[in-house]
Amino acid sequence: MGSARITFVYSLITGLAMQWLCFGDAQAQARRMEGEIETVHVRDNIHMLVMEPAGNVAVFTGEDGAAIFDDQFRPMTERIITAVAELSDESIRYLFNTHWHGDHTGGNRNFGKLGSVIVAHENVHKRLSEEQFHLVFRARSAPTPPEGLPVITFSESMTFYLNGDAIDVLHVPDAHTDGDSVFYFREADVLLTGDAFINGGYPLIDIASGGTVAGQIEATNRMIEMAGPDTIVVSGHGPLSGRDRLIEVRDMLVECRKRIRALIDEGLTLKEMKARRPFADLEERWGQRLIKGNLFVTIVYQSETGDWVKPENMPLAE
């Protein structure tokens, strides 16, 4: 499989990848990228670019140059550049990746060639450098070419002083993945979460990439601590929100984990758990995006037990 190509492989949850976290090749991605980018003003000189099914892109402009946070799929690069040009005459100087997934890093190669400095947690560099496996979609992705890899990495935290603001960058380990970072703008009081927080549904916890329910809960607690009553939260997917929504999501995660732990203690198998539909009362509120109740049952169970099929043991079509 060539380094520029990502192969789609579908399994039991046919069609879900079409809705959101797409790993397809460039032509397949382009066919799904037919809508318009919506530019949403967040606060001060921070904007959000919205284009489902890809992740949200944050844009930070000023005299030091433009910075973007994530870059969607590769075919979206020109449209992102056009959208940023409507906000600033400056070039895109920095590209920050919140985590490694292709709907947030697909344009890295393009922006790297254009001279943008790519910054991410060290685990993002590691995972982009190697073939990866996505458990939910039963899909492998090829390594990213060198020009698309981060050139500045960090292990725990760092601060950028840019465009009149200080941006605190914090690694929240083992949450959505093992390489998630959140970004807090001190002056603007804006928190960018990447997929460590998804506004509007159950989270996709990527166990094969080191994500865990416990880590997701801890990450959400850290974000709650960082946010104040007036903080605007820019999530990886979904509309703008605030601290109250983070608390709501944290409480949901704690409750879901508690329910699955109780069923594990009863000795139930995953199949038996699904038959009981332990999240049925939560479905209307949380099961309206990509992840539905019984899929989230599976994710929580796999996270708590470690009982999941390892990539090397799973036959996949090429």
Rosetta blueprint (number, residue, H / E / L):
1 M L
2 G L
3 S L
4 A L
5 R L
6 I L
7 T E
8 F L
9 V L
10 Y L
11 S L
12 L L
13 I L
14 T L
15 G L
16 L H
17 A H
18 M H
19 Q H
20 W L
21 L L
22 C L
23 F L
24 G L
25 D L
26 A H
27 Q H
28 A H
29 Q H
30 A H
31 R H
32 R H
33 M L
34 E L
35 G L
36 E L
37 I L
38 E E
39 T E
40 V E
41 H E
42 V E
43 R E
44 D L
45 N L
46 I E
47 H E
48 M E
49 L E
50 V E
51 M L
52 E L
53 P L
54 A L
55 G L
56 N L
57 V E
58 A E
59 V E
60 F E
61 T L
62 G L
63 E L
64 D L
65 G L
66 A E
67 A E
68 I E
69 F E
70 D L
71 D L
72 Q L
73 F L
74 R H
75 P H
76 M H
77 T H
78 E H
79 R H
80 I H
81 I H
82 T H
83 A H
84 V H
85 A H
86 E L
87 L L
88 S L
89 D L
90 E L
91 S L
92 I E
93 R E
94 Y E
95 L E
96 F E
97 N L
98 T L
99 H L
100 W L
101 H L
102 G H
103 D H
104 H H
105 T H
106 G L
107 G L
108 N H
109 R H
110 N H
111 F H
112 G H
113 K H
114 L L
115 G L
116 S L
117 V E
118 I E
119 V E
120 A E
121 H E
122 E H
123 N H
124 V H
125 H H
126 K H
127 R H
128 L H
129 S H
130 E L
131 E L
132 Q E
133 F E
134 H E
135 L L
136 V L
137 F L
138 R L
139 A E
140 R E
141 S E
142 A L
143 P L
144 T L
145 P L
146 P H
147 E H
148 G H
149 L L
150 P L
151 V L
152 I E
153 T E
154 F E
155 S L
156 E L
157 S E
158 M E
159 T E
160 F E
161 Y E
162 L E
163 N L
164 G L
165 D E
166 A E
167 I E
168 D E
169 V E
170 L E
171 H E
172 V L
173 P L
174 D L
175 A L
176 H L
177 T L
178 D L
179 G L
180 D L
181 S E
182 V E
183 F E
184 Y E
185 F E
186 R L
187 E L
188 A L
189 D L
190 V E
191 L E
192 L E
193 T E
194 G E
195 D L
196 A L
197 F L
198 I L
199 N L
200 G L
201 G L
202 Y L
203 P L
204 L L
205 I L
206 D L
207 I H
208 A H
209 S H
210 G L
211 G L
212 T L
213 V H
214 A H
215 G H
216 Q H
217 I H
218 E H
219 A H
220 T H
221 N H
222 R H
223 M H
224 I H
225 E H
226 M H
227 A L
228 G L
229 P L
230 D L
231 T L
232 I E
233 V E
234 V E
235 S E
236 G L
237 H L
238 G L
239 P L
240 L L
241 S E
242 G L
243 R H
244 D H
245 R H
246 L H
247 I H
248 E H
249 V H
250 R H
251 D H
252 M H
253 L H
254 V H
255 E H
256 C H
257 R H
258 K H
259 R H
260 I H
261 R H
262 A H
263 L H
264 I H
265 D H
266 E H
267 G L
268 L L
269 T L
270 L H
271 K H
272 E H
273 M H
274 K H
275 A H
276 R H
277 R L
278 P L
279 F L
280 A H
281 D H
282 L H
283 E H
284 E H
285 R H
286 W H
287 G L
288 Q L
289 R L
290 L L
291 I L
292 K L
293 G H
294 N H
295 L H
296 F H
297 V H
298 T H
299 I H
300 V H
301 Y H
302 Q H
303 S H
304 E H
305 T H
306 G L
307 D L
308 W L
309 V L
310 K L
311 P H
312 E H
313 N H
314 M L
315 P L
316 L L
317 A L
318 E L
